């Protein structure tokens, strides 16, 4: 593509995926920094736009750029501690541990204690598992798309997602249930 054609193509395609980029960034670094991260990711995408060969791959390509920006911010001055103290955006999907997220305008209006617990559970995951959880539930990608972004097989994505969900369930389990024993297990040692 040449100059004006490339600019029109970029302007026609990137805004279609801005909401997914914003959800991904909010999940990784917090809602307060998400817009800035998406702006930076969009700038990087604009600079690399001529290298994109397949417009059908624009969504995973943009999400990969957003993921990379957020990873750099987490390692850098933005800091992991700052992200851990921010509440997650409002949850919508009870079936998946309330992980499908939309951005809310006023984070003070939601149950921030539960959101902070969820953020802590996500942040406690190892980086490889955290990325998969965020790409699946915040960006809405399937195992094949996540595998393409992370350069791993879709089967690996599914097994890591299963492991991540088990770790999060354990971390989010109420304290009174954590030490509870099952009656059928008593007396066995």
C-alpha positions in Angstrom: 0.0 0.0 0.0 1.1 3.5 -0.7 0.8 6.6 1.5 -2.9 7.8 1.3 -4.2 4.3 0.6 -2.3 3.0 3.7 -3.7 5.8 5.9 -7.2 5.1 4.7 -6.8 1.4 5.4 -5.4 2.0 8.8 -8.2 4.5 9.7 -10.9 2.0 8.4 -9.6 -1.0 10.3 -7.9 0.0 13.6 -10.9 1.7 15.2 -13.0 -1.5 14.8 -10.7 -3.2 17.3 -10.1 -0.3 19.8 -12.6 -1.7 22.3 -10.8 -5.1 22.4 -7.5 -3.3 22.7 -8.8 -1.2 25.6 -10.2 -4.2 27.5 -6.9 -6.1 27.1 -4.9 -3.1 28.3 -7.3 -2.5 31.3 -7.0 -6.1 32.3 -3.2 -6.1 32.2 -2.2 -2.6 33.6 -5.5 -1.2 35.0 -8.2 1.1 33.6 -6.4 4.3 34.4 -3.5 3.5 32.1 -5.3 1.6 29.5 -6.1 4.5 27.2 -2.5 5.6 27.1 -1.3 2.0 26.4 -3.8 1.7 23.5 -2.6 5.1 22.1 0.9 3.8 22.2 -0.1 0.5 20.7 -2.0 2.4 18.0 1.1 4.5 17.3 3.3 1.4 17.0 0.7 -0.2 14.7 0.6 2.9 12.5 4.4 2.7 12.2 4.3 -1.0 11.4 1.1 -0.9 9.2 3.0 -1.3 5.9 4.4 -4.6 7.2 0.9 -6.1 7.8 0.3 -8.5 4.9 -3.1 -9.8 5.7 -6.0 -7.5 6.8 -7.9 -10.6 8.1 -5.2 -10.8 10.8 -5.5 -7.2 11.9 -7.3 -8.0 15.2 -4.8 -10.5 16.6 -1.9 -8.3 15.3 -3.3 -5.3 17.1 -3.9 -7.3 20.3 -0.3 -8.6 20.1 1.0 -5.1 19.9 -1.2 -4.0 22.8 0.0 -7.1 24.8 3.6 -6.2 24.1 3.1 -2.5 25.2 1.4 -3.6 28.4 4.2 -6.1 29.2 6.8 -3.4 28.7 4.8 -1.1 31.0 4.5 -3.7 33.7 8.3 -4.3 33.6 9.0 -0.6 33.5 8.1 2.5 35.4 4.4 1.8 35.4 5.1 -1.0 37.8 3.3 -4.1 38.9 2.4 -2.8 42.3 0.5 0.2 40.8 -1.5 -2.2 38.5 -2.3 -4.5 41.4 -4.0 -1.8 43.4 -6.3 -0.8 40.7 -9.8 -2.2 40.5 -10.8 -4.2 37.4 -13.4 -2.8 35.1 -17.0 -4.0 35.7 -17.5 -7.7 35.2 -20.2 -9.2 33.0 -19.8 -13.0 32.7 -20.5 -15.0 35.9 -19.9 -18.3 34.1 -16.2 -17.7 33.8 -15.3 -16.3 37.2 -16.6 -12.9 36.1 -13.6 -12.4 33.8 -15.2 -10.9 30.7 -14.7 -7.2 31.2 -16.0 -3.9 29.9 -14.6 -0.5 30.8 -16.8 1.5 33.2 -16.7 5.3 33.4 -16.7 5.5 37.2 -14.8 2.6 38.9 -16.0 3.9 42.3 -19.5 2.7 41.6 -18.7 -1.1 41.5 -17.7 -3.7 44.0 -14.0 -2.7 44.1 -13.1 -5.2 46.8 -14.1 -8.1 44.6 -12.4 -6.5 41.7 -9.2 -6.0 43.7 -9.3 -9.7 44.7 -9.7 -10.7 41.1 -6.9 -8.4 40.0 -4.7 -9.9 42.7 -5.6 -13.4 41.6 -4.7 -12.5 37.9 -1.5 -10.8 38.9 -0.5 -13.8 41.0 -0.4 -16.0 37.9 2.9 -16.6 36.2 3.3 -14.3 33.1 2.5 -17.1 30.6 -0.8 -18.0 32.3 -1.8 -14.4 32.9 -1.4 -13.5 29.2 -3.6 -16.4 28.2 -6.4 -15.5 30.8 -6.4 -11.9 29.7 -6.4 -12.7 26.0 -9.2 -15.2 26.4 -11.5 -13.4 28.8 -10.7 -9.7 28.2 -9.9 -9.8 24.5 -12.4 -12.6 23.7 -9.9 -14.6 21.6 -10.2 -18.4 21.1 -7.4 -20.9 21.7 -6.3 -20.7 18.0 -6.0 -16.9 18.0 -4.2 -16.9 21.3 -1.8 -19.5 20.1 -1.1 -17.4 17.0 -0.3 -14.4 19.1 1.9 -16.2 21.6 3.4 -18.6 19.1 2.3 -21.7 20.9 -0.1 -24.6 19.9 -3.8 -24.2 20.7 -3.6 -27.3 22.8 -1.0 -25.7 25.0 -3.3 -22.6 25.3 -6.2 -24.8 26.5 -4.1 -26.6 29.1 -2.5 -23.4 30.4 -5.9 -21.8 30.6 -7.2 -24.8 32.6 -4.2 -24.5 34.9 -4.7 -20.8 35.3 -8.4 -21.1 36.1 -7.6 -23.7 38.8 -5.0 -21.5 40.4 -7.4 -18.5 40.4 -10.3 -20.6 41.9 -7.9 -21.7 44.7 -6.8 -18.1 45.3 -10.3 -16.7 45.3 -11.8 -19.4 47.5 -13.2 -18.0 50.8 -10.8 -18.5 53.7 -13.4 -20.5 55.7 -13.5 -23.1 52.8 -9.7 -23.2 52.2 -9.0 -25.3 55.3 -12.2 -27.3 55.3 -11.8 -31.1 55.0 -14.1 -33.4 53.2 -15.9 -35.9 55.6 -15.0 -38.8 53.4 -11.3 -37.9 53.6 -11.2 -37.7 57.4 -9.4 -40.6 59.1 -7.2 -41.2 56.1 -3.6 -40.6 56.6 
